[in-house]
Amino acid sequence: MTYVVTEACIRCKYMDCVEVCPVDCFYEGENMLVIHPDECIDCGVCEPECPVDAIIPDTEGEAAKWAELNREYAGKWPNITRKGEAPPDADEWKEKPEKLKYFSDKPGGGGG
């Protein structure tokens, strides 16, 4: 089992999860983070840190489609190891549903 980041992260990207990850398995896109499924050790410490509940175990019903997106973009985006700044309008996007249409496949700045 592993954890995956879902569409709730899109346009929020708070990055609280990055700080607690013991294996640095988060990768940064322009407006979303993903978890590399082969690096995640299933410790679960990231899940409660996400203020928008965007992180779920891959055993949950909707997780399958997000697992593939996480795998694909973890191989394309830069690894992030430190919390960065959330987008200035993150709070405005926090409660919005169906954010997949706003997904950007562009890489983020990386967290070194």
Phi and psi restraints in degrees (range 20) as a CNS / XPLOR table:
assign (resid 1 and name C) (resid 2 and name N)
       (resid 2 and name CA) (resid 2 and name C) 1.0 -145.1 20.0 2
assign (resid 2 and name N) (resid 2 and name CA)
       (resid 2 and name C) (resid 3 and name N) 1.0 176.6 20.0 2
assign (resid 2 and name C) (resid 3 and name N)
       (resid 3 and name CA) (resid 3 and name C) 1.0 -108.4 20.0 2
assign (resid 3 and name N) (resid 3 and name CA)
       (resid 3 and name C) (resid 4 and name N) 1.0 153.5 20.0 2
assign (resid 3 and name C) (resid 4 and name N)
       (resid 4 and name CA) (resid 4 and name C) 1.0 -132.4 20.0 2
assign (resid 4 and name N) (resid 4 and name CA)
       (resid 4 and name C) (resid 5 and name N) 1.0 153.4 20.0 2
assign (resid 4 and name C) (resid 5 and name N)
       (resid 5 and name CA) (resid 5 and name C) 1.0 -98.1 20.0 2
assign (resid 5 and name N) (resid 5 and name CA)
       (resid 5 and name C) (resid 6 and name N) 1.0 133.4 20.0 2
assign (resid 5 and name C) (resid 6 and name N)
       (resid 6 and name CA) (resid 6 and name C) 1.0 -105.9 20.0 2
assign (resid 6 and name N) (resid 6 and name CA)
       (resid 6 and name C) (resid 7 and name N) 1.0 -178.0 20.0 2
assign (resid 6 and name C) (resid 7 and name N)
       (resid 7 and name CA) (resid 7 and name C) 1.0 -63.1 20.0 2
assign (resid 7 and name N) (resid 7 and name CA)
       (resid 7 and name C) (resid 8 and name N) 1.0 -15.5 20.0 2
assign (resid 7 and name C) (resid 8 and name N)
       (resid 8 and name CA) (resid 8 and name C) 1.0 -60.9 20.0 2
assign (resid 8 and name N) (resid 8 and name CA)
       (resid 8 and name C) (resid 9 and name N) 1.0 -22.2 20.0 2
assign (resid 8 and name C) (resid 9 and name N)
       (resid 9 and name CA) (resid 9 and name C) 1.0 -75.9 20.0 2
assign (resid 9 and name N) (resid 9 and name CA)
       (resid 9 and name C) (resid 10 and name N) 1.0 -25.3 20.0 2
assign (resid 9 and name C) (resid 10 and name N)
       (resid 10 and name CA) (resid 10 and name C) 1.0 -58.9 20.0 2
assign (resid 10 and name N) (resid 10 and name CA)
       (resid 10 and name C) (resid 11 and name N) 1.0 127.7 20.0 2
assign (resid 10 and name C) (resid 11 and name N)
       (resid 11 and name CA) (resid 11 and name C) 1.0 70.9 20.0 2
assign (resid 11 and name N) (resid 11 and name CA)
       (resid 11 and name C) (resid 12 and name N) 1.0 -0.1 20.0 2
assign (resid 11 and name C) (resid 12 and name N)
       (resid 12 and name CA) (resid 12 and name C) 1.0 -102.6 20.0 2
assign (resid 12 and name N) (resid 12 and name CA)
       (resid 12 and name C) (resid 13 and name N) 1.0 -62.3 20.0 2
assign (resid 12 and name C) (resid 13 and name N)
       (resid 13 and name CA) (resid 13 and name C) 1.0 45.2 20.0 2
assign (resid 13 and name N) (resid 13 and name CA)
       (resid 13 and name C) (resid 14 and name N) 1.0 58.1 20.0 2
assign (resid 13 and name C) (resid 14 and name N)
       (resid 14 and name CA) (resid 14 and name C) 1.0 -70.3 20.0 2
assign (resid 14 and name N) (resid 14 and name CA)
       (resid 14 and name C) (resid 15 and name N) 1.0 -32.1 20.0 2
assign (resid 14 and name C) (resid 15 and name N)
       (resid 15 and name CA) (resid 15 and name C) 1.0 71.4 20.0 2
assign (resid 15 and name N) (resid 15 and name CA)
       (resid 15 and name C) (resid 16 and name N) 1.0 14.2 20.0 2
assign (resid 15 and name C) (resid 16 and name N)
       (resid 16 and name CA) (resid 16 and name C) 1.0 -60.8 20.0 2
assign (resid 16 and name N) (resid 16 and name CA)
       (resid 16 and name C) (resid 17 and name N) 1.0 -32.3 20.0 2
assign (resid 16 and name C) (resid 17 and name N)
       (resid 17 and name CA) (resid 17 and name C) 1.0 -63.0 20.0 2
assign (resid 17 and name N) (resid 17 and name CA)
       (resid 17 and name C) (resid 18 and name N) 1.0 -33.1 20.0 2
assign (resid 17 and name C) (resid 18 and name N)
       (resid 18 and name CA) (resid 18 and name C) 1.0 -62.6 20.0 2
assign (resid 18 and name N) (resid 18 and name CA)
       (resid 18 and name C) (resid 19 and name N) 1.0 -39.9 20.0 2
assign (resid 18 and name C) (resid 19 and name N)
       (resid 19 and name CA) (resid 19 and name C) 1.0 -62.6 20.0 2
assign (resid 19 and name N) (resid 19 and name CA)
       (resid 19 and name C) (resid 20 and name N) 1.0 -31.2 20.0 2
assign (resid 19 and name C) (resid 20 and name N)
       (resid 20 and name CA) (resid 20 and name C) 1.0 -96.5 20.0 2
assign (resid 20 and name N) (resid 20 and name CA)
       (resid 20 and name C) (resid 21 and name N) 1.0 -10.0 20.0 2
assign (resid 20 and name C) (resid 21 and name N)
       (resid 21 and name CA) (resid 21 and name C) 1.0 -69.8 20.0 2
assign (resid 21 and name N) (resid 21 and name CA)
       (resid 21 and name C) (resid 22 and name N) 1.0 118.7 20.0 2
assign (resid 21 and name C) (resid 22 and name N)
       (resid 22 and name CA) (resid 22 and name C) 1.0 -76.3 20.0 2
assign (resid 22 and name N) (resid 22 and name CA)
       (resid 22 and name C) (resid 23 and name N) 1.0 -13.0 20.0 2
assign (resid 22 and name C) (resid 23 and name N)
       (resid 23 and name CA) (resid 23 and name C) 1.0 -119.4 20.0 2
assign (resid 23 and name N) (resid 23 and name CA)
       (resid 23 and name C) (resid 24 and name N) 1.0 9.9 20.0 2
assign (resid 23 and name C) (resid 24 and name N)
       (resid 24 and name CA) (resid 24 and name C) 1.0 49.6 20.0 2
assign (resid 24 and name N) (resid 24 and name CA)
       (resid 24 and name C) (resid 25 and name N) 1.0 54.3 20.0 2
assign (resid 24 and name C) (resid 25 and name N)
       (resid 25 and name CA) (resid 25 and name C) 1.0 -101.6 20.0 2
assign (resid 25 and name N) (resid 25 and name CA)
       (resid 25 and name C) (resid 26 and name N) 1.0 17.4 20.0 2
assign (resid 25 and name C) (resid 26 and name N)
       (resid 26 and name CA) (resid 26 and name C) 1.0 -95.4 20.0 2
assign (resid 26 and name N) (resid 26 and name CA)
       (resid 26 and name C) (resid 27 and name N) 1.0 143.4 20.0 2
assign (resid 26 and name C) (resid 27 and name N)
       (resid 27 and name CA) (resid 27 and name C) 1.0 -127.8 20.0 2
assign (resid 27 and name N) (resid 27 and name CA)
       (resid 27 and name C) (resid 28 and name N) 1.0 143.2 20.0 2
assign (resid 27 and name C) (resid 28 and name N)
       (resid 28 and name CA) (resid 28 and name C) 1.0 -109.0 20.0 2
assign (resid 28 and name N) (resid 28 and name CA)
       (resid 28 and name C) (resid 29 and name N) 1.0 124.0 20.0 2
assign (resid 28 and name C) (resid 29 and name N)
       (resid 29 and name CA) (resid 29 and name C) 1.0 -99.2 20.0 2
assign (resid 29 and name N) (resid 29 and name CA)
       (resid 29 and name C) (resid 30 and name N) 1.0 176.7 20.0 2
assign (resid 29 and name C) (resid 30 and name N)
       (resid 30 and name CA) (resid 30 and name C) 1.0 -56.9 20.0 2
assign (resid 30 and name N) (resid 30 and name CA)
       (resid 30 and name C) (resid 31 and name N) 1.0 -41.1 20.0 2
assign (resid 30 and name C) (resid 31 and name N)
       (resid 31 and name CA) (resid 31 and name C) 1.0 -135.1 20.0 2
assign (resid 31 and name N) (resid 31 and name CA)
       (resid 31 and name C) (resid 32 and name N) 1.0 23.0 20.0 2
assign (resid 31 and name C) (resid 32 and name N)
       (resid 32 and name CA) (resid 32 and name C) 1.0 -162.5 20.0 2
assign (resid 32 and name N) (resid 32 and name CA)
       (resid 32 and name C) (resid 33 and name N) 1.0 155.6 20.0 2
assign (resid 32 and name C) (resid 33 and name N)
       (resid 33 and name CA) (resid 33 and name C) 1.0 -108.1 20.0 2
assign (resid 33 and name N) (resid 33 and name CA)
       (resid 33 and name C) (resid 34 and name N) 1.0 157.2 20.0 2
assign (resid 33 and name C) (resid 34 and name N)
       (resid 34 and name CA) (resid 34 and name C) 1.0 -135.2 20.0 2
assign (resid 34 and name N) (resid 34 and name CA)
       (resid 34 and name C) (resid 35 and name N) 1.0 161.7 20.0 2
assign (resid 34 and name C) (resid 35 and name N)
       (resid 35 and name CA) (resid 35 and name C) 1.0 -109.6 20.0 2
assign (resid 35 and name N) (resid 35 and name CA)
       (resid 35 and name C) (resid 36 and name N) 1.0 132.8 20.0 2
assign (resid 35 and name C) (resid 36 and name N)
       (resid 36 and name CA) (resid 36 and name C) 1.0 -78.1 20.0 2
assign (resid 36 and name N) (resid 36 and name CA)
       (resid 36 and name C) (resid 37 and name N) 1.0 115.2 20.0 2
assign (resid 36 and name C) (resid 37 and name N)
       (resid 37 and name CA) (resid 37 and name C) 1.0 -65.2 20.0 2
assign (resid 37 and name N) (resid 37 and name CA)
       (resid 37 and name C) (resid 38 and name N) 1.0 -25.0 20.0 2
assign (resid 37 and name C) (resid 38 and name N)
       (resid 38 and name CA) (resid 38 and name C) 1.0 -83.6 20.0 2
assign (resid 38 and name N) (resid 38 and name CA)
       (resid 38 and name C) (resid 39 and name N) 1.0 -11.8 20.0 2
assign (resid 38 and name C) (resid 39 and name N)
       (resid 39 and name CA) (resid 39 and name C) 1.0 -103.1 20.0 2
assign (resid 39 and name N) (resid 39 and name CA)
       (resid 39 and name C) (resid 40 and name N) 1.0 -25.4 20.0 2
assign (resid 39 and name C) (resid 40 and name N)
       (resid 40 and name CA) (resid 40 and name C) 1.0 -64.4 20.0 2
assign (resid 40 and name N) (resid 40 and name CA)
       (resid 40 and name C) (resid 41 and name N) 1.0 131.9 20.0 2
assign (resid 40 and name C) (resid 41 and name N)
       (resid 41 and name CA) (resid 41 and name C) 1.0 -100.8 20.0 2
assign (resid 41 and name N) (resid 41 and name CA)
       (resid 41 and name C) (resid 42 and name N) 1.0 10.8 20.0 2
assign (resid 41 and name C) (resid 42 and name N)
       (resid 42 and name CA) (resid 42 and name C) 1.0 62.2 20.0 2
assign (resid 42 and name N) (resid 42 and name CA)
       (resid 42 and name C) (resid 43 and name N) 1.0 35.0 20.0 2
assign (resid 42 and name C) (resid 43 and name N)
       (resid 43 and name CA) (resid 43 and name C) 1.0 -79.5 20.0 2
assign (resid 43 and name N) (resid 43 and name CA)
       (resid 43 and name C) (resid 44 and name N) 1.0 -27.1 20.0 2
assign (resid 43 and name C) (resid 44 and name N)
       (resid 44 and name CA) (resid 44 and name C) 1.0 80.3 20.0 2
assign (resid 44 and name N) (resid 44 and name CA)
       (resid 44 and name C) (resid 45 and name N) 1.0 3.4 20.0 2
assign (resid 44 and name C) (resid 45 and name N)
       (resid 45 and name CA) (resid 45 and name C) 1.0 -68.6 20.0 2
assign (resid 45 and name N) (resid 45 and name CA)
       (resid 45 and name C) (resid 46 and name N) 1.0 -22.5 20.0 2
assign (resid 45 and name C) (resid 46 and name N)
       (resid 46 and name CA) (resid 46 and name C) 1.0 -74.6 20.0 2
assign (resid 46 and name N) (resid 46 and name CA)
       (resid 46 and name C) (resid 47 and name N) 1.0 -33.7 20.0 2
assign (resid 46 and name C) (resid 47 and name N)
       (resid 47 and name CA) (resid 47 and name C) 1.0 -55.3 20.0 2
assign (resid 47 and name N) (resid 47 and name CA)
       (resid 47 and name C) (resid 48 and name N) 1.0 -51.2 20.0 2
assign (resid 47 and name C) (resid 48 and name N)
       (resid 48 and name CA) (resid 48 and name C) 1.0 -72.2 20.0 2
assign (resid 48 and name N) (resid 48 and name CA)
       (resid 48 and name C) (resid 49 and name N) 1.0 -13.7 20.0 2
assign (resid 48 and name C) (resid 49 and name N)
       (resid 49 and name CA) (resid 49 and name C) 1.0 -78.6 20.0 2
assign (resid 49 and name N) (resid 49 and name CA)
       (resid 49 and name C) (resid 50 and name N) 1.0 -20.0 20.0 2
assign (resid 49 and name C) (resid 50 and name N)
       (resid 50 and name CA) (resid 50 and name C) 1.0 -76.7 20.0 2
assign (resid 50 and name N) (resid 50 and name CA)
       (resid 50 and name C) (resid 51 and name N) 1.0 117.4 20.0 2
assign (resid 50 and name C) (resid 51 and name N)
       (resid 51 and name CA) (resid 51 and name C) 1.0 -70.9 20.0 2
assign (resid 51 and name N) (resid 51 and name CA)
       (resid 51 and name C) (resid 52 and name N) 1.0 -11.2 20.0 2
assign (resid 51 and name C) (resid 52 and name N)
       (resid 52 and name CA) (resid 52 and name C) 1.0 -115.3 20.0 2
assign (resid 52 and name N) (resid 52 and name CA)
       (resid 52 and name C) (resid 53 and name N) 1.0 11.6 20.0 2
assign (resid 52 and name C) (resid 53 and name N)
       (resid 53 and name CA) (resid 53 and name C) 1.0 54.8 20.0 2
assign (resid 53 and name N) (resid 53 and name CA)
       (resid 53 and name C) (resid 54 and name N) 1.0 42.4 20.0 2
assign (resid 53 and name C) (resid 54 and name N)
       (resid 54 and name CA) (resid 54 and name C) 1.0 -86.0 20.0 2
assign (resid 54 and name N) (resid 54 and name CA)
       (resid 54 and name C) (resid 55 and name N) 1.0 -8.9 20.0 2
assign (resid 54 and name C) (resid 55 and name N)
       (resid 55 and name CA) (resid 55 and name C) 1.0 -106.7 20.0 2
assign (resid 55 and name N) (resid 55 and name CA)
       (resid 55 and name C) (resid 56 and name N) 1.0 125.8 20.0 2
assign (resid 55 and name C) (resid 56 and name N)
       (resid 56 and name CA) (resid 56 and name C) 1.0 -135.5 20.0 2
assign (resid 56 and name N) (resid 56 and name CA)
       (resid 56 and name C) (resid 57 and name N) 1.0 157.6 20.0 2
assign (resid 56 and name C) (resid 57 and name N)
       (resid 57 and name CA) (resid 57 and name C) 1.0 -68.8 20.0 2
assign (resid 57 and name N) (resid 57 and name CA)
       (resid 57 and name C) (resid 58 and name N) 1.0 149.0 20.0 2
assign (resid 57 and name C) (resid 58 and name N)
       (resid 58 and name CA) (resid 58 and name C) 1.0 -71.3 20.0 2
assign (resid 58 and name N) (resid 58 and name CA)
       (resid 58 and name C) (resid 59 and name N) 1.0 -0.2 20.0 2
assign (resid 58 and name C) (resid 59 and name N)
       (resid 59 and name CA) (resid 59 and name C) 1.0 -89.0 20.0 2
assign (resid 59 and name N) (resid 59 and name CA)
       (resid 59 and name C) (resid 60 and name N) 1.0 -10.2 20.0 2
assign (resid 59 and name C) (resid 60 and name N)
       (resid 60 and name CA) (resid 60 and name C) 1.0 -74.2 20.0 2
assign (resid 60 and name N) (resid 60 and name CA)
       (resid 60 and name C) (resid 61 and name N) 1.0 151.5 20.0 2
assign (resid 60 and name C) (resid 61 and name N)
       (resid 61 and name CA) (resid 61 and name C) 1.0 -47.8 20.0 2
assign (resid 61 and name N) (resid 61 and name CA)
       (resid 61 and name C) (resid 62 and name N) 1.0 -51.3 20.0 2
assign (resid 61 and name C) (resid 62 and name N)
       (resid 62 and name CA) (resid 62 and name C) 1.0 -80.9 20.0 2
assign (resid 62 and name N) (resid 62 and name CA)
       (resid 62 and name C) (resid 63 and name N) 1.0 -4.2 20.0 2
assign (resid 62 and name C) (resid 63 and name N)
       (resid 63 and name CA) (resid 63 and name C) 1.0 -67.8 20.0 2
assign (resid 63 and name N) (resid 63 and name CA)
       (resid 63 and name C) (resid 64 and name N) 1.0 -29.0 20.0 2
assign (resid 63 and name C) (resid 64 and name N)
       (resid 64 and name CA) (resid 64 and name C) 1.0 -56.1 20.0 2
assign (resid 64 and name N) (resid 64 and name CA)
       (resid 64 and name C) (resid 65 and name N) 1.0 -47.0 20.0 2
assign (resid 64 and name C) (resid 65 and name N)
       (resid 65 and name CA) (resid 65 and name C) 1.0 -67.2 20.0 2
assign (resid 65 and name N) (resid 65 and name CA)
       (resid 65 and name C) (resid 66 and name N) 1.0 -31.6 20.0 2
assign (resid 65 and name C) (resid 66 and name N)
       (resid 66 and name CA) (resid 66 and name C) 1.0 -77.8 20.0 2
assign (resid 66 and name N) (resid 66 and name CA)
       (resid 66 and name C) (resid 67 and name N) 1.0 -29.1 20.0 2
assign (resid 66 and name C) (resid 67 and name N)
       (resid 67 and name CA) (resid 67 and name C) 1.0 -61.3 20.0 2
assign (resid 67 and name N) (resid 67 and name CA)
       (resid 67 and name C) (resid 68 and name N) 1.0 -41.5 20.0 2
assign (resid 67 and name C) (resid 68 and name N)
       (resid 68 and name CA) (resid 68 and name C) 1.0 -67.3 20.0 2
assign (resid 68 and name N) (resid 68 and name CA)
       (resid 68 and name C) (resid 69 and name N) 1.0 -42.4 20.0 2
assign (resid 68 and name C) (resid 69 and name N)
       (resid 69 and name CA) (resid 69 and name C) 1.0 -63.5 20.0 2
assign (resid 69 and name N) (resid 69 and name CA)
       (resid 69 and name C) (resid 70 and name N) 1.0 -42.5 20.0 2
assign (resid 69 and name C) (resid 70 and name N)
       (resid 70 and name CA) (resid 70 and name C) 1.0 -61.0 20.0 2
assign (resid 70 and name N) (resid 70 and name CA)
       (resid 70 and name C) (resid 71 and name N) 1.0 -45.2 20.0 2
assign (resid 70 and name C) (resid 71 and name N)
       (resid 71 and name CA) (resid 71 and name C) 1.0 -61.6 20.0 2
assign (resid 71 and name N) (resid 71 and name CA)
       (resid 71 and name C) (resid 72 and name N) 1.0 -47.5 20.0 2
assign (resid 71 and name C) (resid 72 and name N)
       (resid 72 and name CA) (resid 72 and name C) 1.0 -60.7 20.0 2
assign (resid 72 and name N) (resid 72 and name CA)
       (resid 72 and name C) (resid 73 and name N) 1.0 -49.8 20.0 2
assign (resid 72 and name C) (resid 73 and name N)
       (resid 73 and name CA) (resid 73 and name C) 1.0 -81.8 20.0 2
assign (resid 73 and name N) (resid 73 and name CA)
       (resid 73 and name C) (resid 74 and name N) 1.0 -20.6 20.0 2
assign (resid 73 and name C) (resid 74 and name N)
       (resid 74 and name CA) (resid 74 and name C) 1.0 -64.7 20.0 2
assign (resid 74 and name N) (resid 74 and name CA)
       (resid 74 and name C) (resid 75 and name N) 1.0 -26.2 20.0 2
assign (resid 74 and name C) (resid 75 and name N)
       (resid 75 and name CA) (resid 75 and name C) 1.0 -83.2 20.0 2
assign (resid 75 and name N) (resid 75 and name CA)
       (resid 75 and name C) (resid 76 and name N) 1.0 -9.0 20.0 2
assign (resid 75 and name C) (resid 76 and name N)
       (resid 76 and name CA) (resid 76 and name C) 1.0 -115.4 20.0 2
assign (resid 76 and name N) (resid 76 and name CA)
       (resid 76 and name C) (resid 77 and name N) 1.0 -29.6 20.0 2
assign (resid 76 and name C) (resid 77 and name N)
       (resid 77 and name CA) (resid 77 and name C) 1.0 -94.8 20.0 2
assign (resid 77 and name N) (resid 77 and name CA)
       (resid 77 and name C) (resid 78 and name N) 1.0 160.8 20.0 2
assign (resid 77 and name C) (resid 78 and name N)
       (resid 78 and name CA) (resid 78 and name C) 1.0 -73.7 20.0 2
assign (resid 78 and name N) (resid 78 and name CA)
       (resid 78 and name C) (resid 79 and name N) 1.0 147.0 20.0 2
assign (resid 78 and name C) (resid 79 and name N)
       (resid 79 and name CA) (resid 79 and name C) 1.0 -69.0 20.0 2
assign (resid 79 and name N) (resid 79 and name CA)
       (resid 79 and name C) (resid 80 and name N) 1.0 143.8 20.0 2
assign (resid 79 and name C) (resid 80 and name N)
       (resid 80 and name CA) (resid 80 and name C) 1.0 -124.6 20.0 2
assign (resid 80 and name N) (resid 80 and name CA)
       (resid 80 and name C) (resid 81 and name N) 1.0 130.4 20.0 2
assign (resid 80 and name C) (resid 81 and name N)
       (resid 81 and name CA) (resid 81 and name C) 1.0 -120.1 20.0 2
assign (resid 81 and name N) (resid 81 and name CA)
       (resid 81 and name C) (resid 82 and name N) 1.0 -7.7 20.0 2
assign (resid 81 and name C) (resid 82 and name N)
       (resid 82 and name CA) (resid 82 and name C) 1.0 -132.7 20.0 2
assign (resid 82 and name N) (resid 82 and name CA)
       (resid 82 and name C) (resid 83 and name N) 1.0 148.9 20.0 2
assign (resid 82 and name C) (resid 83 and name N)
       (resid 83 and name CA) (resid 83 and name C) 1.0 -66.5 20.0 2
assign (resid 83 and name N) (resid 83 and name CA)
       (resid 83 and name C) (resid 84 and name N) 1.0 131.0 20.0 2
assign (resid 83 and name C) (resid 84 and name N)
       (resid 84 and name CA) (resid 84 and name C) 1.0 -106.5 20.0 2
assign (resid 84 and name N) (resid 84 and name CA)
       (resid 84 and name C) (resid 85 and name N) 1.0 -169.0 20.0 2
assign (resid 84 and name C) (resid 85 and name N)
       (resid 85 and name CA) (resid 85 and name C) 1.0 -81.5 20.0 2
assign (resid 85 and name N) (resid 85 and name CA)
       (resid 85 and name C) (resid 86 and name N) 1.0 133.5 20.0 2
assign (resid 85 and name C) (resid 86 and name N)
       (resid 86 and name CA) (resid 86 and name C) 1.0 -71.3 20.0 2
assign (resid 86 and name N) (resid 86 and name CA)
       (resid 86 and name C) (resid 87 and name N) 1.0 155.2 20.0 2
assign (resid 86 and name C) (resid 87 and name N)
       (resid 87 and name CA) (resid 87 and name C) 1.0 -57.2 20.0 2
assign (resid 87 and name N) (resid 87 and name CA)
       (resid 87 and name C) (resid 88 and name N) 1.0 147.1 20.0 2
assign (resid 87 and name C) (resid 88 and name N)
       (resid 88 and name CA) (resid 88 and name C) 1.0 -59.9 20.0 2
assign (resid 88 and name N) (resid 88 and name CA)
       (resid 88 and name C) (resid 89 and name N) 1.0 -26.0 20.0 2
assign (resid 88 and name C) (resid 89 and name N)
       (resid 89 and name CA) (resid 89 and name C) 1.0 -102.7 20.0 2
assign (resid 89 and name N) (resid 89 and name CA)
       (resid 89 and name C) (resid 90 and name N) 1.0 18.7 20.0 2
assign (resid 89 and name C) (resid 90 and name N)
       (resid 90 and name CA) (resid 90 and name C) 1.0 -56.0 20.0 2
assign (resid 90 and name N) (resid 90 and name CA)
       (resid 90 and name C) (resid 91 and name N) 1.0 -43.6 20.0 2
assign (resid 90 and name C) (resid 91 and name N)
       (resid 91 and name CA) (resid 91 and name C) 1.0 -62.3 20.0 2
assign (resid 91 and name N) (resid 91 and name CA)
       (resid 91 and name C) (resid 92 and name N) 1.0 -30.7 20.0 2
assign (resid 91 and name C) (resid 92 and name N)
       (resid 92 and name CA) (resid 92 and name C) 1.0 -69.6 20.0 2
assign (resid 92 and name N) (resid 92 and name CA)
       (resid 92 and name C) (resid 93 and name N) 1.0 -26.6 20.0 2
assign (resid 92 and name C) (resid 93 and name N)
       (resid 93 and name CA) (resid 93 and name C) 1.0 -94.3 20.0 2
assign (resid 93 and name N) (resid 93 and name CA)
       (resid 93 and name C) (resid 94 and name N) 1.0 -10.5 20.0 2
assign (resid 93 and name C) (resid 94 and name N)
       (resid 94 and name CA) (resid 94 and name C) 1.0 -51.7 20.0 2
assign (resid 94 and name N) (resid 94 and name CA)
       (resid 94 and name C) (resid 95 and name N) 1.0 -44.9 20.0 2
assign (resid 94 and name C) (resid 95 and name N)
       (resid 95 and name CA) (resid 95 and name C) 1.0 -98.1 20.0 2
assign (resid 95 and name N) (resid 95 and name CA)
       (resid 95 and name C) (resid 96 and name N) 1.0 -1.5 20.0 2
assign (resid 95 and name C) (resid 96 and name N)
       (resid 96 and name CA) (resid 96 and name C) 1.0 -73.3 20.0 2
assign (resid 96 and name N) (resid 96 and name CA)
       (resid 96 and name C) (resid 97 and name N) 1.0 133.6 20.0 2
assign (resid 96 and name C) (resid 97 and name N)
       (resid 97 and name CA) (resid 97 and name C) 1.0 -87.9 20.0 2
assign (resid 97 and name N) (resid 97 and name CA)
       (resid 97 and name C) (resid 98 and name N) 1.0 168.5 20.0 2
assign (resid 97 and name C) (resid 98 and name N)
       (resid 98 and name CA) (resid 98 and name C) 1.0 49.1 20.0 2
assign (resid 98 and name N) (resid 98 and name CA)
       (resid 98 and name C) (resid 99 and name N) 1.0 61.9 20.0 2
assign (resid 98 and name C) (resid 99 and name N)
       (resid 99 and name CA) (resid 99 and name C) 1.0 -94.7 20.0 2
assign (resid 99 and name N) (resid 99 and name CA)
       (resid 99 and name C) (resid 100 and name N) 1.0 0.7 20.0 2
assign (resid 99 and name C) (resid 100 and name N)
       (resid 100 and name CA) (resid 100 and name C) 1.0 -56.0 20.0 2
assign (resid 100 and name N) (resid 100 and name CA)
       (resid 100 and name C) (resid 101 and name N) 1.0 -33.8 20.0 2
assign (resid 100 and name C) (resid 101 and name N)
       (resid 101 and name CA) (resid 101 and name C) 1.0 -64.6 20.0 2
assign (resid 101 and name N) (resid 101 and name CA)
       (resid 101 and name C) (resid 102 and name N) 1.0 -14.8 20.0 2
assign (resid 101 and name C) (resid 102 and name N)
       (resid 102 and name CA) (resid 102 and name C) 1.0 -98.4 20.0 2
assign (resid 102 and name N) (resid 102 and name CA)
       (resid 102 and name C) (resid 103 and name N) 1.0 0.3 20.0 2
assign (resid 102 and name C) (resid 103 and name N)
       (resid 103 and name CA) (resid 103 and name C) 1.0 -59.7 20.0 2
assign (resid 103 and name N) (resid 103 and name CA)
       (resid 103 and name C) (resid 104 and name N) 1.0 134.6 20.0 2
assign (resid 103 and name C) (resid 104 and name N)
       (resid 104 and name CA) (resid 104 and name C) 1.0 -112.9 20.0 2
assign (resid 104 and name N) (resid 104 and name CA)
       (resid 104 and name C) (resid 105 and name N) 1.0 132.2 20.0 2
assign (resid 104 and name C) (resid 105 and name N)
       (resid 105 and name CA) (resid 105 and name C) 1.0 -87.8 20.0 2
assign (resid 105 and name N) (resid 105 and name CA)
       (resid 105 and name C) (resid 106 and name N) 1.0 3.6 20.0 2
assign (resid 105 and name C) (resid 106 and name N)
       (resid 106 and name CA) (resid 106 and name C) 1.0 -74.6 20.0 2
assign (resid 106 and name N) (resid 106 and name CA)
       (resid 106 and name C) (resid 107 and name N) 1.0 145.2 20.0 2
assign (resid 106 and name C) (resid 107 and name N)
       (resid 107 and name CA) (resid 107 and name C) 1.0 -71.5 20.0 2
assign (resid 107 and name N) (resid 107 and name CA)
       (resid 107 and name C) (resid 108 and name N) 1.0 156.4 20.0 2
assign (resid 107 and name C) (resid 108 and name N)
       (resid 108 and name CA) (resid 108 and name C) 1.0 -90.6 20.0 2
assign (resid 108 and name N) (resid 108 and name CA)
       (resid 108 and name C) (resid 109 and name N) 1.0 -170.1 20.0 2
assign (resid 108 and name C) (resid 109 and name N)
       (resid 109 and name CA) (resid 109 and name C) 1.0 -79.6 20.0 2
assign (resid 109 and name N) (resid 109 and name CA)
       (resid 109 and name C) (resid 110 and name N) 1.0 -14.7 20.0 2
assign (resid 109 and name C) (resid 110 and name N)
       (resid 110 and name CA) (resid 110 and name C) 1.0 79.1 20.0 2
assign (resid 110 and name N) (resid 110 and name CA)
       (resid 110 and name C) (resid 111 and name N) 1.0 149.7 20.0 2
assign (resid 110 and name C) (resid 111 and name N)
       (resid 111 and name CA) (resid 111 and name C) 1.0 -114.0 20.0 2
assign (resid 111 and name N) (resid 111 and name CA)
       (resid 111 and name C) (resid 112 and name N) 1.0 14.1 20.0 2
